[in-house]
């Protein structure tokens, strides 16, 4: 690939405060934030974006940490690498879905440098972390000159590469609440190669009643089959309050497939993606159910 | 406007002024003349440009060179100790783990990243660590075997008290 990147002015702020100051100064202009840059640099090289200013936040170690536990929930700094999440001992039980998802994000090389916050802020509808964040009921903390605010993961992405981040804001932290007892979660994606972009992906988090058969609560999310990661709310409604059976999960998959709105691309048809995502929802639904029963 | 880049490559400190748009592989090859690191797909898809950054395997085509400021880089040129090949290099040679060799420096750097972290990886762990690396000639079995062999050689070397 020919590097047709335009020249830009580069800033490497030494603190979050400094980064926010730079953003309030340049954010309204042609300005991009770079973290690991594993998506951004490709866009720059292709000339698809031509920022005048680039603010490099990769060095802000204050945003690179994971803390918490299953009782209090997790706080993941936006600059935590994919690899750090994959390897973190905190990714236990209901949170192991995060480590499992990370293991198939691109290659080790990308995961060693790319960050969770960069991935989410990029807003790519085929990204793997977002559907997992949706079913874990995550919130994203955005910091700006005027202070901080929390956004539900579900409300964060509005369309292809469109997010709720303001010009003067930075994604600083991902907050994941403690899972209720008897909760199991599972994610899978279907791709042509190991670590490749998802053709379709599905995540399910299921909480069971004390009988360990009845679905008390459920969240189903799908990736790569709409302009933004989305929940399959009709399928969730079908399962909530019911005794979970294989037939019911097949029906939920069928409903989720109807809720999806994939588009055909050069390689894969809309019908194929729709069929596929339904199957994935049924499959991970079953695994989330089994995990919840064991939890 | 050019910016200062101070970093360490293969143990040697460099102080350069570069355009911010320069990616790491360009500095390594064009400024430092370290042509062992290959620039292939240049879009983060093939891992031929893999180097170690502070000990971790990364794609040098997908990192702004300025992001390596203050960091330590190891390229394939830094693997051997003088004329003494690194055990990973010996294992790649002895196991016929390459043909044209274009992807080999990236493969070996990823292998080093893996073995530094996990000295005795299972076959599946090797496959997972290497899955981003594309080789168009020789297939992947010999590469896996070379890495298993390299792990053994490094362990023997460790037992004999040799340097890594």
Interface residues (C-beta under 8 A of the other chain):
Chain A: X1 X3 X5 X6 X7 X8 X9 X10 X12 X34 X37 X38 X41 X42 X44 X45 X54 X56 X58 X83 X103 X106 X107 X108 X109 X110 X112 X113 X193 X194 X195
Chain B: X1 X3 X19 X20 X21 X23 X26 X41 X42 X43 X44 X47 X50 X53 X56 X57 X58 X59 X61 X62 X63 X64 X66 X67 X69 X110 X113 X114 X128 X129 X131 X132 X133
